[in-house]
Amino acid sequence: MHRKKGQSILEYVIVLSAIVAAIVVAASSVIQPGVNKALSSVMDSVGTSANKIACLQ
């Protein structure tokens, strides 16, 4: 049985896509808490600065 080269390349692309998708899903669950904490910190800093500016007026 002779297989075409295009089929084997497509199979590698599908397997590689599945691996990348699994890594992205796993990484997002690990990274998400850190990102949320950083965004919360930035929002608190912006709110504090806005309050200080409002008090000066």
mmCIF file of the N, C-alpha and C atoms, coordinates in Angstrom:
data_MODEL
# 
_entry.id   MODEL 
# 
loop_
_atom_site.group_PDB 
_atom_site.id 
_atom_site.type_symbol 
_atom_site.label_atom_id 
_atom_site.label_alt_id 
_atom_site.label_comp_id 
_atom_site.label_asym_id 
_atom_site.label_entity_id 
_atom_site.label_seq_id 
_atom_site.pdbx_PDB_ins_code 
_atom_site.Cartn_x 
_atom_site.Cartn_y 
_atom_site.Cartn_z 
_atom_site.occupancy 
_atom_site.B_iso_or_equiv 
_atom_site.pdbx_formal_charge 
_atom_site.auth_seq_id 
_atom_site.auth_comp_id 
_atom_site.auth_asym_id 
_atom_site.auth_atom_id 
_atom_site.pdbx_PDB_model_num 
ATOM 1   N N  . MET A 1 1  ? 0.841   -1.174 0.000  1.00 0.00 ? 1  MET A N  1 
ATOM 2   C CA . MET A 1 1  ? 0.000   0.000  0.000  1.00 0.00 ? 1  MET A CA 1 
ATOM 3   C C  . MET A 1 1  ? 0.887   1.238  0.000  1.00 0.00 ? 1  MET A C  1 
ATOM 4   N N  . HIS A 1 2  ? 0.663   2.105  -0.957 1.00 0.00 ? 2  HIS A N  1 
ATOM 5   C CA . HIS A 1 2  ? 1.450   3.321  -1.088 1.00 0.00 ? 2  HIS A CA 1 
ATOM 6   C C  . HIS A 1 2  ? 0.645   4.506  -0.564 1.00 0.00 ? 2  HIS A C  1 
ATOM 7   N N  . ARG A 1 3  ? 1.203   5.194  0.427  1.00 0.00 ? 3  ARG A N  1 
ATOM 8   C CA . ARG A 1 3  ? 0.513   6.354  1.006  1.00 0.00 ? 3  ARG A CA 1 
ATOM 9   C C  . ARG A 1 3  ? 1.045   7.625  0.367  1.00 0.00 ? 3  ARG A C  1 
ATOM 10  N N  . LYS A 1 4  ? 0.192   8.589  0.260  1.00 0.00 ? 4  LYS A N  1 
ATOM 11  C CA . LYS A 1 4  ? 0.608   9.868  -0.300 1.00 0.00 ? 4  LYS A CA 1 
ATOM 12  C C  . LYS A 1 4  ? 1.290   10.695 0.773  1.00 0.00 ? 4  LYS A C  1 
ATOM 13  N N  . LYS A 1 5  ? 2.259   11.502 0.351  1.00 0.00 ? 5  LYS A N  1 
ATOM 14  C CA . LYS A 1 5  ? 3.015   12.326 1.284  1.00 0.00 ? 5  LYS A CA 1 
ATOM 15  C C  . LYS A 1 5  ? 2.116   13.365 1.951  1.00 0.00 ? 5  LYS A C  1 
ATOM 16  N N  . GLY A 1 6  ? 1.164   13.902 1.222  1.00 0.00 ? 6  GLY A N  1 
ATOM 17  C CA . GLY A 1 6  ? 0.267   14.914 1.766  1.00 0.00 ? 6  GLY A CA 1 
ATOM 18  C C  . GLY A 1 6  ? -0.550  14.402 2.936  1.00 0.00 ? 6  GLY A C  1 
ATOM 19  N N  . GLN A 1 7  ? -0.917  13.152 2.906  1.00 0.00 ? 7  GLN A N  1 
ATOM 20  C CA . GLN A 1 7  ? -1.688  12.587 4.012  1.00 0.00 ? 7  GLN A CA 1 
ATOM 21  C C  . GLN A 1 7  ? -0.850  12.534 5.285  1.00 0.00 ? 7  GLN A C  1 
ATOM 22  N N  . SER A 1 8  ? 0.397   12.145 5.181  1.00 0.00 ? 8  SER A N  1 
ATOM 23  C CA . SER A 1 8  ? 1.228   12.042 6.372  1.00 0.00 ? 8  SER A CA 1 
ATOM 24  C C  . SER A 1 8  ? 1.516   13.430 6.958  1.00 0.00 ? 8  SER A C  1 
ATOM 25  N N  . ILE A 1 9  ? 1.705   14.428 6.116  1.00 0.00 ? 9  ILE A N  1 
ATOM 26  C CA . ILE A 1 9  ? 1.923   15.791 6.603  1.00 0.00 ? 9  ILE A CA 1 
ATOM 27  C C  . ILE A 1 9  ? 0.670   16.295 7.301  1.00 0.00 ? 9  ILE A C  1 
ATOM 28  N N  . LEU A 1 10 ? -0.471  16.021 6.743  1.00 0.00 ? 10 LEU A N  1 
ATOM 29  C CA . LEU A 1 10 ? -1.731  16.437 7.364  1.00 0.00 ? 10 LEU A CA 1 
ATOM 30  C C  . LEU A 1 10 ? -1.914  15.770 8.722  1.00 0.00 ? 10 LEU A C  1 
ATOM 31  N N  . GLU A 1 11 ? -1.557  14.504 8.818  1.00 0.00 ? 11 GLU A N  1 
ATOM 32  C CA . GLU A 1 11 ? -1.657  13.808 10.099 1.00 0.00 ? 11 GLU A CA 1 
ATOM 33  C C  . GLU A 1 11 ? -0.751  14.451 11.145 1.00 0.00 ? 11 GLU A C  1 
ATOM 34  N N  . TYR A 1 12 ? 0.477   14.816 10.757 1.00 0.00 ? 12 TYR A N  1 
ATOM 35  C CA . TYR A 1 12 ? 1.383   15.481 11.683 1.00 0.00 ? 12 TYR A CA 1 
ATOM 36  C C  . TYR A 1 12 ? 0.821   16.837 12.123 1.00 0.00 ? 12 TYR A C  1 
ATOM 37  N N  . VAL A 1 13 ? 0.241   17.572 11.204 1.00 0.00 ? 13 VAL A N  1 
ATOM 38  C CA . VAL A 1 13 ? -0.346  18.876 11.533 1.00 0.00 ? 13 VAL A CA 1 
ATOM 39  C C  . VAL A 1 13 ? -1.499  18.716 12.516 1.00 0.00 ? 13 VAL A C  1 
ATOM 40  N N  . ILE A 1 14 ? -2.331  17.724 12.318 1.00 0.00 ? 14 ILE A N  1 
ATOM 41  C CA . ILE A 1 14 ? -3.470  17.488 13.212 1.00 0.00 ? 14 ILE A CA 1 
ATOM 42  C C  . ILE A 1 14 ? -2.974  17.116 14.610 1.00 0.00 ? 14 ILE A C  1 
ATOM 43  N N  . VAL A 1 15 ? -2.011  16.218 14.687 1.00 0.00 ? 15 VAL A N  1 
ATOM 44  C CA . VAL A 1 15 ? -1.477  15.800 15.985 1.00 0.00 ? 15 VAL A CA 1 
ATOM 45  C C  . VAL A 1 15 ? -0.796  16.980 16.673 1.00 0.00 ? 15 VAL A C  1 
ATOM 46  N N  . LEU A 1 16 ? -0.007  17.751 15.943 1.00 0.00 ? 16 LEU A N  1 
ATOM 47  C CA . LEU A 1 16 ? 0.669   18.911 16.509 1.00 0.00 ? 16 LEU A CA 1 
ATOM 48  C C  . LEU A 1 16 ? -0.344  19.950 16.991 1.00 0.00 ? 16 LEU A C  1 
ATOM 49  N N  . SER A 1 17 ? -1.409  20.149 16.256 1.00 0.00 ? 17 SER A N  1 
ATOM 50  C CA . SER A 1 17 ? -2.466  21.089 16.664 1.00 0.00 ? 17 SER A CA 1 
ATOM 51  C C  . SER A 1 17 ? -3.130  20.634 17.954 1.00 0.00 ? 17 SER A C  1 
ATOM 52  N N  . ALA A 1 18 ? -3.375  19.355 18.085 1.00 0.00 ? 18 ALA A N  1 
ATOM 53  C CA . ALA A 1 18 ? -3.977  18.825 19.303 1.00 0.00 ? 18 ALA A CA 1 
ATOM 54  C C  . ALA A 1 18 ? -3.044  19.014 20.502 1.00 0.00 ? 18 ALA A C  1 
ATOM 55  N N  . ILE A 1 19 ? -1.758  18.789 20.302 1.00 0.00 ? 19 ILE A N  1 
ATOM 56  C CA . ILE A 1 19 ? -0.787  18.978 21.380 1.00 0.00 ? 19 ILE A CA 1 
ATOM 57  C C  . ILE A 1 19 ? -0.721  20.443 21.796 1.00 0.00 ? 19 ILE A C  1 
ATOM 58  N N  . VAL A 1 20 ? -0.674  21.346 20.826 1.00 0.00 ? 20 VAL A N  1 
ATOM 59  C CA . VAL A 1 20 ? -0.625  22.778 21.123 1.00 0.00 ? 20 VAL A CA 1 
ATOM 60  C C  . VAL A 1 20 ? -1.892  23.211 21.851 1.00 0.00 ? 20 VAL A C  1 
ATOM 61  N N  . ALA A 1 21 ? -3.035  22.718 21.420 1.00 0.00 ? 21 ALA A N  1 
ATOM 62  C CA . ALA A 1 21 ? -4.295  23.063 22.082 1.00 0.00 ? 21 ALA A CA 1 
ATOM 63  C C  . ALA A 1 21 ? -4.294  22.585 23.533 1.00 0.00 ? 21 ALA A C  1 
ATOM 64  N N  . ALA A 1 22 ? -3.793  21.394 23.774 1.00 0.00 ? 22 ALA A N  1 
ATOM 65  C CA . ALA A 1 22 ? -3.723  20.872 25.144 1.00 0.00 ? 22 ALA A CA 1 
ATOM 66  C C  . ALA A 1 22 ? -2.785  21.713 26.006 1.00 0.00 ? 22 ALA A C  1 
ATOM 67  N N  . ILE A 1 23 ? -1.674  22.138 25.450 1.00 0.00 ? 23 ILE A N  1 
ATOM 68  C CA . ILE A 1 23 ? -0.734  22.985 26.188 1.00 0.00 ? 23 ILE A CA 1 
ATOM 69  C C  . ILE A 1 23 ? -1.367  24.337 26.511 1.00 0.00 ? 23 ILE A C  1 
ATOM 70  N N  . VAL A 1 24 ? -2.076  24.912 25.559 1.00 0.00 ? 24 VAL A N  1 
ATOM 71  C CA . VAL A 1 24 ? -2.722  26.209 25.775 1.00 0.00 ? 24 VAL A CA 1 
ATOM 72  C C  . VAL A 1 24 ? -3.779  26.110 26.869 1.00 0.00 ? 24 VAL A C  1 
ATOM 73  N N  . VAL A 1 25 ? -4.571  25.058 26.842 1.00 0.00 ? 25 VAL A N  1 
ATOM 74  C CA . VAL A 1 25 ? -5.610  24.879 27.867 1.00 0.00 ? 25 VAL A CA 1 
ATOM 75  C C  . VAL A 1 25 ? -4.975  24.693 29.241 1.00 0.00 ? 25 VAL A C  1 
ATOM 76  N N  . ALA A 1 26 ? -3.937  23.884 29.320 1.00 0.00 ? 26 ALA A N  1 
ATOM 77  C CA . ALA A 1 26 ? -3.264  23.648 30.602 1.00 0.00 ? 26 ALA A CA 1 
ATOM 78  C C  . ALA A 1 26 ? -2.581  24.919 31.101 1.00 0.00 ? 26 ALA A C  1 
ATOM 79  N N  . ALA A 1 27 ? -1.950  25.648 30.220 1.00 0.00 ? 27 ALA A N  1 
ATOM 80  C CA . ALA A 1 27 ? -1.247  26.870 30.615 1.00 0.00 ? 27 ALA A CA 1 
ATOM 81  C C  . ALA A 1 27 ? -2.222  27.950 31.046 1.00 0.00 ? 27 ALA A C  1 
ATOM 82  N N  . SER A 1 28 ? -3.373  28.021 30.413 1.00 0.00 ? 28 SER A N  1 
ATOM 83  C CA . SER A 1 28 ? -4.325  29.074 30.774 1.00 0.00 ? 28 SER A CA 1 
ATOM 84  C C  . SER A 1 28 ? -4.842  28.879 32.186 1.00 0.00 ? 28 SER A C  1 
ATOM 85  N N  . SER A 1 29 ? -5.014  27.640 32.621 1.00 0.00 ? 29 SER A N  1 
ATOM 86  C CA . SER A 1 29 ? -5.479  27.409 33.990 1.00 0.00 ? 29 SER A CA 1 
ATOM 87  C C  . SER A 1 29 ? -4.389  27.726 35.006 1.00 0.00 ? 29 SER A C  1 
ATOM 88  N N  . VAL A 1 30 ? -3.131  27.640 34.607 1.00 0.00 ? 30 VAL A N  1 
ATOM 89  C CA . VAL A 1 30 ? -2.024  27.953 35.498 1.00 0.00 ? 30 VAL A CA 1 
ATOM 90  C C  . VAL A 1 30 ? -1.754  29.464 35.513 1.00 0.00 ? 30 VAL A C  1 
ATOM 91  N N  . ILE A 1 31 ? -1.844  30.099 34.360 1.00 0.00 ? 31 ILE A N  1 
ATOM 92  C CA . ILE A 1 31 ? -1.500  31.509 34.224 1.00 0.00 ? 31 ILE A CA 1 
ATOM 93  C C  . ILE A 1 31 ? -2.634  32.432 34.654 1.00 0.00 ? 31 ILE A C  1 
ATOM 94  N N  . GLN A 1 32 ? -3.871  32.008 34.507 1.00 0.00 ? 32 GLN A N  1 
ATOM 95  C CA . GLN A 1 32 ? -5.033  32.862 34.751 1.00 0.00 ? 32 GLN A CA 1 
ATOM 96  C C  . GLN A 1 32 ? -5.038  33.517 36.139 1.00 0.00 ? 32 GLN A C  1 
ATOM 97  N N  . PRO A 1 33 ? -4.768  32.801 37.232 1.00 0.00 ? 33 PRO A N  1 
ATOM 98  C CA . PRO A 1 33 ? -4.774  33.475 38.536 1.00 0.00 ? 33 PRO A CA 1 
ATOM 99  C C  . PRO A 1 33 ? -3.747  34.613 38.636 1.00 0.00 ? 33 PRO A C  1 
ATOM 100 N N  . GLY A 1 34 ? -2.583  34.425 38.072 1.00 0.00 ? 34 GLY A N  1 
ATOM 101 C CA . GLY A 1 34 ? -1.563  35.475 38.086 1.00 0.00 ? 34 GLY A CA 1 
ATOM 102 C C  . GLY A 1 34 ? -1.977  36.693 37.283 1.00 0.00 ? 34 GLY A C  1 
ATOM 103 N N  . VAL A 1 35 ? -2.585  36.450 36.140 1.00 0.00 ? 35 VAL A N  1 
ATOM 104 C CA . VAL A 1 35 ? -3.062  37.554 35.307 1.00 0.00 ? 35 VAL A CA 1 
ATOM 105 C C  . VAL A 1 35 ? -4.179  38.306 36.023 1.00 0.00 ? 35 VAL A C  1 
ATOM 106 N N  . ASN A 1 36 ? -5.098  37.577 36.631 1.00 0.00 ? 36 ASN A N  1 
ATOM 107 C CA . ASN A 1 36 ? -6.187  38.226 37.364 1.00 0.00 ? 36 ASN A CA 1 
ATOM 108 C C  . ASN A 1 36 ? -5.644  39.067 38.515 1.00 0.00 ? 36 ASN A C  1 
ATOM 109 N N  . LYS A 1 37 ? -4.645  38.552 39.222 1.00 0.00 ? 37 LYS A N  1 
ATOM 110 C CA . LYS A 1 37 ? -4.054  39.291 40.343 1.00 0.00 ? 37 LYS A CA 1 
ATOM 111 C C  . LYS A 1 37 ? -3.371  40.567 39.846 1.00 0.00 ? 37 LYS A C  1 
ATOM 112 N N  . ALA A 1 38 ? -2.655  40.461 38.737 1.00 0.00 ? 38 ALA A N  1 
ATOM 113 C CA . ALA A 1 38 ? -1.969  41.629 38.185 1.00 0.00 ? 38 ALA A CA 1 
ATOM 114 C C  . ALA A 1 38 ? -2.973  42.685 37.730 1.00 0.00 ? 38 ALA A C  1 
ATOM 115 N N  . LEU A 1 39 ? -4.023  42.264 37.053 1.00 0.00 ? 39 LEU A N  1 
ATOM 116 C CA . LEU A 1 39 ? -5.041  43.215 36.595 1.00 0.00 ? 39 LEU A CA 1 
ATOM 117 C C  . LEU A 1 39 ? -5.740  43.871 37.779 1.00 0.00 ? 39 LEU A C  1 
ATOM 118 N N  . SER A 1 40 ? -6.016  43.110 38.810 1.00 0.00 ? 40 SER A N  1 
ATOM 119 C CA . SER A 1 40 ? -6.643  43.656 40.008 1.00 0.00 ? 40 SER A CA 1 
ATOM 120 C C  . SER A 1 40 ? -5.744  44.708 40.655 1.00 0.00 ? 40 SER A C  1 
ATOM 121 N N  . SER A 1 41 ? -4.462  44.433 40.720 1.00 0.00 ? 41 SER A N  1 
ATOM 122 C CA . SER A 1 41 ? -3.508  45.376 41.285 1.00 0.00 ? 41 SER A CA 1 
ATOM 123 C C  . SER A 1 41 ? -3.466  46.670 40.469 1.00 0.00 ? 41 SER A C  1 
ATOM 124 N N  . VAL A 1 42 ? -3.457  46.545 39.162 1.00 0.00 ? 42 VAL A N  1 
ATOM 125 C CA . VAL A 1 42 ? -3.445  47.731 38.295 1.00 0.00 ? 42 VAL A CA 1 
ATOM 126 C C  . VAL A 1 42 ? -4.727  48.529 38.489 1.00 0.00 ? 42 VAL A C  1 
ATOM 127 N N  . MET A 1 43 ? -5.872  47.846 38.554 1.00 0.00 ? 43 MET A N  1 
ATOM 128 C CA . MET A 1 43 ? -7.142  48.545 38.738 1.00 0.00 ? 43 MET A CA 1 
ATOM 129 C C  . MET A 1 43 ? -7.175  49.268 40.083 1.00 0.00 ? 43 MET A C  1 
ATOM 130 N N  . ASP A 1 44 ? -6.640  48.657 41.132 1.00 0.00 ? 44 ASP A N  1 
ATOM 131 C CA . ASP A 1 44 ? -6.580  49.308 42.437 1.00 0.00 ? 44 ASP A CA 1 
ATOM 132 C C  . ASP A 1 44 ? -5.699  50.556 42.387 1.00 0.00 ? 44 ASP A C  1 
ATOM 133 N N  . SER A 1 45 ? -4.567  50.454 41.713 1.00 0.00 ? 45 SER A N  1 
ATOM 134 C CA . SER A 1 45 ? -3.655  51.598 41.597 1.00 0.00 ? 45 SER A CA 1 
ATOM 135 C C  . SER A 1 45 ? -4.303  52.742 40.831 1.00 0.00 ? 45 SER A C  1 
ATOM 136 N N  . VAL A 1 46 ? -4.983  52.422 39.747 1.00 0.00 ? 46 VAL A N  1 
ATOM 137 C CA . VAL A 1 46 ? -5.667  53.450 38.958 1.00 0.00 ? 46 VAL A CA 1 
ATOM 138 C C  . VAL A 1 46 ? -6.774  54.094 39.785 1.00 0.00 ? 46 VAL A C  1 
ATOM 139 N N  . GLY A 1 47 ? -7.525  53.289 40.527 1.00 0.00 ? 47 GLY A N  1 
ATOM 140 C CA . GLY A 1 47 ? -8.587  53.824 41.372 1.00 0.00 ? 47 GLY A CA 1 
ATOM 141 C C  . GLY A 1 47 ? -8.047  54.735 42.455 1.00 0.00 ? 47 GLY A C  1 
ATOM 142 N N  . THR A 1 48 ? -6.942  54.346 43.077 1.00 0.00 ? 48 THR A N  1 
ATOM 143 C CA . THR A 1 48 ? -6.312  55.167 44.109 1.00 0.00 ? 48 THR A CA 1 
ATOM 144 C C  . THR A 1 48 ? -5.836  56.492 43.525 1.00 0.00 ? 48 THR A C  1 
ATOM 145 N N  . SER A 1 49 ? -5.212  56.420 42.363 1.00 0.00 ? 49 SER A N  1 
ATOM 146 C CA . SER A 1 49 ? -4.738  57.645 41.721 1.00 0.00 ? 49 SER A CA 1 
ATOM 147 C C  . SER A 1 49 ? -5.896  58.549 41.331 1.00 0.00 ? 49 SER A C  1 
ATOM 148 N N  . ALA A 1 50 ? -6.968  57.976 40.840 1.00 0.00 ? 50 ALA A N  1 
ATOM 149 C CA . ALA A 1 50 ? -8.139  58.769 40.457 1.00 0.00 ? 50 ALA A CA 1 
ATOM 150 C C  . ALA A 1 50 ? -8.747  59.444 41.680 1.00 0.00 ? 50 ALA A C  1 
ATOM 151 N N  . ASN A 1 51 ? -8.792  58.747 42.805 1.00 0.00 ? 51 ASN A N  1 
ATOM 152 C CA . ASN A 1 51 ? -9.311  59.343 44.049 1.00 0.00 ? 51 ASN A CA 1 
ATOM 153 C C  . ASN A 1 51 ? -8.436  60.492 44.515 1.00 0.00 ? 51 ASN A C  1 
ATOM 154 N N  . LYS A 1 52 ? -7.123  60.346 44.408 1.00 0.00 ? 52 LYS A N  1 
ATOM 155 C CA . LYS A 1 52 ? -6.216  61.418 44.808 1.00 0.00 ? 52 LYS A CA 1 
ATOM 156 C C  . LYS A 1 52 ? -6.419  62.645 43.932 1.00 0.00 ? 52 LYS A C  1 
ATOM 157 N N  . ILE A 1 53 ? -6.586  62.431 42.629 1.00 0.00 ? 53 ILE A N  1 
ATOM 158 C CA . ILE A 1 53 ? -6.798  63.548 41.709 1.00 0.00 ? 53 ILE A CA 1 
ATOM 159 C C  . ILE A 1 53 ? -8.145  64.217 42.013 1.00 0.00 ? 53 ILE A C  1 
ATOM 160 N N  . ALA A 1 54 ? -9.161  63.432 42.302 1.00 0.00 ? 54 ALA A N  1 
ATOM 161 C CA . ALA A 1 54 ? -10.486 63.979 42.595 1.00 0.00 ? 54 ALA A CA 1 
ATOM 162 C C  . ALA A 1 54 ? -10.450 64.813 43.872 1.00 0.00 ? 54 ALA A C  1 
ATOM 163 N N  . CYS A 1 55 ? -9.647  64.417 44.843 1.00 0.00 ? 55 CYS A N  1 
ATOM 164 C CA . CYS A 1 55 ? -9.547  65.155 46.106 1.00 0.00 ? 55 CYS A CA 1 
ATOM 165 C C  . CYS A 1 55 ? -8.832  66.485 45.927 1.00 0.00 ? 55 CYS A C  1 
ATOM 166 N N  . LEU A 1 56 ? -7.964  66.578 44.929 1.00 0.00 ? 56 LEU A N  1 
ATOM 167 C CA . LEU A 1 56 ? -7.227  67.813 44.699 1.00 0.00 ? 56 LEU A CA 1 
ATOM 168 C C  . LEU A 1 56 ? -8.104  68.896 44.062 1.00 0.00 ? 56 LEU A C  1 
ATOM 169 N N  . GLN A 1 57 ? -9.184  68.508 43.450 1.00 0.00 ? 57 GLN A N  1 
ATOM 170 C CA . GLN A 1 57 ? -10.016 69.467 42.735 1.00 0.00 ? 57 GLN A CA 1 
ATOM 171 C C  . GLN A 1 57 ? -11.029 70.110 43.636 1.00 0.00 ? 57 GLN A C  1 
# 
